[in-house]
């Protein structure tokens, strides 16, 4: 009955809306982040952009527009796009958005199940699993991806930790309810950290596995990963909720018809990187976008837009992304980078010989000369 495999309602007419659907500026700034990191790492000659759970393809489309505008910078670089998508329905929507529908199924023995060429001439491949994406210098993107993965919930009781489980309600036919496990479950033993101070904890083991994969790929092949999501740094407790038609929905009612989500615990992602990469963040979306120059970009778009309706739309979408009461504070950005991106490997021997490393865009204040 999978929600994403059957419908996956992103957008105005769906169950929830995401930042790229609100404003093109969001994706443009992320595109600039990747190019900025690619330059800081010495402009390697291949560049794989790998997006996990690309939704309707809007974000990749905005990023590719930036790559196209900066084609002269990327001219000597072999750029390709790799989308990890399990939903047949969403991959069709992505193919329409990115290639105008010009895609072909891939031969059986290949890891990619579909391939095509973007409107700007960049090859695009679709995969069901991150493990199928070919190794190589890659930039990874996970925007509102981790919050959709399944979680385990735990409650501290007088008898120790108990897992929160879903049960049939004996009182009400066809109704589900939450119950506490009568004793410890394997998950309780494996996923609760001994130093945990909260009384209620949500753990997403699948997110841990994916971060381990990203970290080991970045350690081996270089690149970086950018994660943007609802979340917290190991402080929140009960965040599991459902959305249907842009309204909160009881998660146990009519399973498979609502978007289920839980805030991402960035402290857990950091732990799961296991020191293979450096991590930055989480920092609030409004700080990240401000550091990326969103105010400057908005001014340019406002100057270039002729009509009042467009200007109002630009200001409205800016407010949605940046206002602390809206998306500005509840969304966070988090990055995985190779250790040498932040510290020169031989810095400790000859500190004076190396030029300072450029700051990582978005995570450092934007200083305009």
C-alpha positions as CSV (number, residue, x, y, z in Angstrom):
1,X,0.0,0.0,0.0
2,X,3.1,2.3,-0.3
3,X,2.2,6.0,-0.3
4,X,5.1,7.0,-2.6
5,X,4.9,4.0,-4.9
6,X,1.1,4.6,-5.5
7,X,0.7,8.3,-5.4
8,X,3.4,10.5,-3.7
9,X,1.5,13.8,-3.5
10,X,4.2,16.5,-3.8
11,X,3.0,19.9,-4.9
12,X,0.0,22.3,-4.7
13,X,-2.6,19.6,-5.5
14,X,-0.9,16.9,-3.4
15,X,-0.5,16.4,0.4
16,X,2.5,18.6,1.1
17,X,4.8,21.1,-0.7
18,X,8.6,21.3,-0.7
19,X,11.0,24.2,-1.0
20,X,11.9,23.7,-4.7
21,X,8.2,23.8,-5.5
22,X,7.9,27.2,-3.8
23,X,10.8,29.0,-5.3
24,X,13.4,28.4,-8.1
25,X,15.9,30.3,-6.0
26,X,16.2,27.3,-3.6
27,X,17.5,25.0,-6.3
28,X,19.7,27.6,-7.9
29,X,21.5,28.2,-4.6
30,X,22.0,24.5,-4.1
31,X,23.4,24.3,-7.7
32,X,25.8,27.1,-6.8
33,X,26.8,25.2,-3.6
34,X,27.9,22.2,-5.6
35,X,29.9,24.2,-8.1
36,X,31.5,26.2,-5.3
37,X,32.6,22.9,-3.6
38,X,33.7,21.4,-6.9
39,X,36.0,24.5,-7.5
40,X,37.3,24.4,-3.9
41,X,38.3,20.8,-4.5
42,X,40.4,21.7,-7.5
43,X,37.8,21.2,-10.3
44,X,38.0,17.4,-10.8
45,X,37.2,16.4,-14.4
46,X,34.1,14.3,-13.6
47,X,31.1,15.4,-11.6
48,X,28.3,13.0,-10.8
49,X,25.2,14.7,-9.2
50,X,23.3,12.0,-7.3
51,X,19.9,12.8,-5.9
52,X,18.1,10.5,-3.4
53,X,14.3,10.6,-3.7
54,X,14.1,13.4,-6.3
55,X,10.3,14.0,-5.9
56,X,9.0,15.6,-9.1
57,X,12.5,16.5,-10.4
58,X,12.0,20.2,-9.7
59,X,15.2,20.5,-7.7
60,X,17.4,18.7,-10.2
61,X,15.8,20.9,-13.0
62,X,16.8,24.1,-11.1
63,X,20.3,22.8,-10.5
64,X,20.8,21.9,-14.1
65,X,19.7,25.4,-15.2
66,X,22.5,26.8,-13.0
67,X,25.0,24.2,-14.5
68,X,23.9,25.4,-18.0
69,X,24.3,29.1,-17.1
70,X,27.8,28.3,-15.8
71,X,28.6,26.0,-18.7
72,X,31.9,27.8,-19.4
73,X,33.1,27.0,-15.9
74,X,32.1,23.3,-16.3
75,X,33.3,23.0,-19.9
76,X,36.2,20.6,-19.3
77,X,34.1,18.6,-16.8
78,X,32.2,15.4,-17.6
79,X,28.8,16.1,-15.8
80,X,26.1,13.4,-15.3
81,X,23.0,13.1,-13.2
82,X,22.0,9.9,-11.2
83,X,18.6,9.7,-9.6
84,X,17.8,7.1,-6.9
85,X,14.0,6.6,-7.2
86,X,11.8,3.6,-6.2
87,X,8.5,5.0,-7.4
88,X,7.6,4.2,-11.0
89,X,5.0,7.0,-11.0
90,X,7.5,9.7,-9.7
91,X,10.3,8.5,-12.1
92,X,7.8,9.2,-15.0
93,X,7.1,12.7,-13.7
94,X,10.9,13.3,-13.3
95,X,11.6,12.1,-16.8
96,X,8.9,14.5,-18.2
97,X,10.3,17.4,-16.2
98,X,14.0,16.8,-17.0
99,X,14.1,15.3,-20.5
100,X,10.6,16.2,-21.9
101,X,9.9,12.4,-21.7
102,X,12.8,11.4,-24.0
103,X,13.9,8.4,-21.9
104,X,14.5,4.7,-22.6
105,X,14.4,1.7,-20.3
106,X,17.9,0.3,-19.8
107,X,19.1,-3.2,-20.7
108,X,18.5,-5.9,-18.0
109,X,22.1,-6.3,-17.0
110,X,22.7,-2.6,-16.2
111,X,22.2,-1.2,-12.7
112,X,20.2,1.8,-14.0
113,X,16.6,0.9,-15.0
114,X,16.1,4.0,-17.2
115,X,18.2,6.6,-18.9
116,X,17.8,9.8,-20.9
117,X,19.4,13.2,-21.7
118,X,18.4,16.4,-20.0
119,X,17.1,19.4,-22.0
120,X,20.5,20.9,-21.5
121,X,22.3,17.8,-22.9
122,X,23.4,16.1,-19.7
123,X,23.0,12.3,-19.4
124,X,20.5,11.2,-16.6
125,X,20.2,7.7,-15.1
126,X,17.6,6.2,-12.8
127,X,18.4,3.6,-10.1
128,X,16.4,1.8,-7.3
129,X,19.2,1.8,-4.8
130,X,22.2,4.0,-4.0
131,X,24.4,0.9,-4.2
132,X,23.6,0.7,-7.9
133,X,25.0,4.2,-8.6
134,X,28.5,3.8,-10.2
135,X,31.4,4.8,-7.9
136,X,33.4,8.0,-8.7
137,X,33.7,11.6,-7.7
138,X,30.1,12.5,-6.7
139,X,28.0,15.2,-5.1
140,X,25.0,13.7,-3.3
141,X,21.7,15.5,-2.5
142,X,19.1,14.4,0.0
143,X,16.3,17.0,0.2
144,X,13.3,15.8,2.3
145,X,14.5,12.3,1.8
146,X,15.5,11.0,5.3
147,X,12.3,12.2,6.9
148,X,10.3,9.8,4.8
149,X,12.2,6.7,5.9
150,X,10.6,4.4,8.6
151,X,11.5,4.9,12.2
152,X,11.5,2.9,15.4
153,X,9.9,4.6,18.4
154,X,11.0,4.0,22.0
155,X,9.6,5.1,25.4
156,X,11.4,5.1,28.7
157,X,9.4,3.3,31.4
158,X,10.0,2.2,35.0
159,X,11.0,-1.2,33.6
160,X,13.5,0.3,31.2
161,X,13.1,1.1,27.5
162,X,10.1,-0.2,25.6
163,X,9.4,-0.1,21.9
164,X,6.2,1.6,20.7
165,X,4.4,-0.8,18.4
166,X,1.3,-0.7,16.2
167,X,-1.6,-3.0,17.2
168,X,-5.2,-3.7,16.2
169,X,-7.6,-1.9,18.6
170,X,-9.8,-4.5,20.2
171,X,-12.5,-1.9,21.0
172,X,-12.9,-0.4,17.5
173,X,-13.1,-2.6,14.4
174,X,-10.5,-1.7,11.6
175,X,-8.8,0.8,13.9
176,X,-5.1,0.7,14.8
177,X,-3.6,1.9,18.0
178,X,-0.1,2.4,19.6
179,X,1.0,0.1,22.4
180,X,4.2,-0.4,24.3
181,X,6.1,-3.7,23.9
182,X,5.6,-5.9,27.0
183,X,9.4,-6.6,27.2
184,X,12.6,-5.5,25.4
185,X,12.7,-5.9,21.6
186,X,15.8,-6.5,19.5
187,X,15.4,-2.9,18.3
188,X,15.5,-1.6,22.0
189,X,18.7,-3.4,22.5
190,X,20.4,-2.2,19.3
191,X,19.3,1.3,18.8
192,X,19.2,3.0,22.2
193,X,22.5,4.7,23.1
194,X,23.6,4.1,26.7
195,X,24.0,7.9,27.2
196,X,20.5,8.7,26.0
197,X,18.8,11.3,28.3
198,X,15.4,11.7,26.5
199,X,12.3,9.8,27.6
200,X,11.0,9.2,24.1
201,X,13.3,8.5,21.1
202,X,12.8,8.0,17.4
203,X,15.6,6.1,15.5
204,X,15.8,5.6,11.7
205,X,18.2,2.7,11.2
206,X,17.8,3.0,7.4
207,X,19.0,6.6,7.5
208,X,22.1,5.4,9.4
209,X,22.9,2.7,6.8
210,X,22.5,5.3,3.9
211,X,24.8,7.8,5.7
212,X,27.4,5.1,6.2
213,X,27.3,4.4,2.5
214,X,27.5,8.1,1.6
215,X,30.4,8.6,4.0
216,X,32.4,5.6,2.7
217,X,31.9,6.7,-0.9
218,X,33.0,10.3,-0.2
219,X,36.0,9.0,1.8
220,X,37.0,6.7,-1.1
221,X,36.1,8.8,-4.2
222,X,35.8,12.4,-3.0
223,X,32.9,14.7,-3.4
224,X,30.3,15.9,-0.8
225,X,26.8,15.3,0.4
226,X,24.2,17.9,1.2
227,X,21.2,17.0,3.4
228,X,18.3,19.3,3.8
229,X,15.4,18.3,6.0
230,X,13.1,18.9,9.0
231,X,15.2,18.0,12.0
232,X,16.9,18.5,15.2
233,X,20.3,17.8,16.8
234,X,19.3,15.0,19.2
235,X,16.9,17.1,21.2
236,X,13.4,16.3,20.0
237,X,11.2,13.4,21.1
238,X,7.9,12.6,19.4
239,X,7.8,14.1,15.9
240,X,6.1,11.3,13.9
241,X,3.1,12.8,12.0
242,X,1.1,12.5,8.8
243,X,0.1,15.0,6.1
244,X,-2.9,14.8,3.8
245,X,-4.1,17.7,1.6
246,X,-1.6,20.0,3.4
247,X,-3.2,19.3,6.8
248,X,-2.0,17.1,9.7
249,X,-3.5,13.6,9.6
250,X,-3.7,10.8,12.1
251,X,-0.8,8.5,11.1
252,X,-2.9,5.4,12.0
253,X,-5.9,6.3,10.0
254,X,-6.3,5.0,6.4
255,X,-2.7,3.8,6.0
256,X,-1.1,4.4,2.6
257,X,-3.1,7.5,1.9
258,X,-1.1,10.2,3.7
259,X,2.5,11.3,3.7
260,X,4.2,10.0,6.9
261,X,7.2,11.9,8.2
262,X,9.4,12.2,11.3
263,X,12.1,14.8,12.0
264,X,15.6,13.8,11.1
265,X,17.9,13.4,14.1
266,X,21.1,15.0,12.8
267,X,23.1,13.9,15.8
268,X,22.4,10.3,14.8
269,X,23.5,11.0,11.2
270,X,26.7,12.5,12.5
271,X,27.4,9.4,14.7
272,X,26.7,7.1,11.7
273,X,29.2,8.9,9.5
274,X,31.7,7.2,12.0
275,X,34.4,9.8,11.4
276,X,34.9,8.7,7.8
277,X,34.0,12.2,6.7
278,X,33.9,15.6,8.3
279,X,30.3,16.9,9.0
280,X,29.0,20.4,9.0
281,X,25.7,21.6,10.6
282,X,22.9,21.2,11.1
283,X,22.3,24.9,10.5
284,X,18.9,26.5,10.0
285,X,17.6,26.8,6.4
286,X,17.4,30.6,6.7
287,X,21.0,30.9,7.8
288,X,22.2,28.6,5.0
289,X,20.3,30.4,2.3
290,X,21.4,33.8,3.7
291,X,25.0,32.6,3.6
292,X,24.4,31.4,0.0
293,X,23.3,34.9,-1.1
294,X,19.6,34.5,-1.3
295,X,19.0,38.2,-0.6
296,X,21.2,39.2,-3.5
297,X,19.5,36.8,-5.8
298,X,16.1,38.1,-4.8
299,X,17.1,41.7,-5.5
300,X,18.2,40.7,-9.0
301,X,14.9,38.8,-9.7
302,X,12.8,41.7,-8.4
303,X,14.7,44.2,-10.6
304,X,14.2,41.9,-13.7
305,X,10.5,41.2,-13.1
306,X,8.2,43.5,-14.9
307,X,4.9,42.8,-13.3
308,X,3.5,43.2,-9.8
309,X,2.1,39.7,-9.6
310,X,5.6,38.1,-10.2
311,X,7.2,40.4,-7.6
312,X,4.5,39.5,-5.0
313,X,5.1,35.8,-5.8
314,X,8.9,36.3,-5.3
315,X,8.4,38.0,-2.0
316,X,5.8,35.5,-0.8
317,X,8.1,32.5,-1.7
318,X,11.1,34.2,0.0
319,X,9.0,34.6,3.1
320,X,8.0,30.9,3.0
321,X,11.6,29.8,2.8
322,X,13.2,32.3,5.3
323,X,10.5,33.2,7.9
324,X,11.4,31.4,11.2
325,X,7.7,30.8,11.7
326,X,7.4,29.0,8.3
327,X,10.3,27.0,6.9
328,X,13.2,29.1,8.0
329,X,13.8,27.5,11.3
330,X,12.3,24.0,11.1
331,X,14.4,23.0,8.1
332,X,18.2,22.4,8.5
333,X,21.2,21.9,6.2
334,X,23.9,19.3,7.0
335,X,26.9,18.3,4.9
336,X,29.4,15.5,4.7
337,X,32.8,16.4,3.3
338,X,36.2,14.7,3.0
339,X,38.4,15.6,6.0
340,X,41.1,17.1,3.7
341,X,38.5,19.7,2.5
342,X,38.7,21.3,6.0
343,X,42.2,20.5,7.0
344,X,45.3,20.2,4.8
345,X,46.7,16.7,5.2
346,X,50.3,18.1,5.6
347,X,49.3,21.3,7.4
348,X,50.7,20.1,10.7
349,X,54.3,19.7,9.3
350,X,54.6,22.9,7.3
351,X,51.8,25.2,8.3
352,X,53.1,28.2,6.4
353,X,53.5,26.5,3.0
354,X,49.9,25.9,2.2
355,X,47.4,28.5,1.1
356,X,44.3,28.6,3.4
357,X,41.4,26.4,2.3
358,X,38.4,28.3,0.9
359,X,35.4,28.4,3.4
360,X,32.5,26.0,2.7
361,X,29.7,28.1,1.2
362,X,26.4,28.2,3.1
363,X,28.0,27.1,6.4
364,X,30.1,30.3,6.7
365,X,29.0,33.8,6.7
366,X,28.8,35.4,3.3
367,X,31.3,38.2,3.0
368,X,30.8,40.4,0.0
369,X,33.9,42.2,-1.1
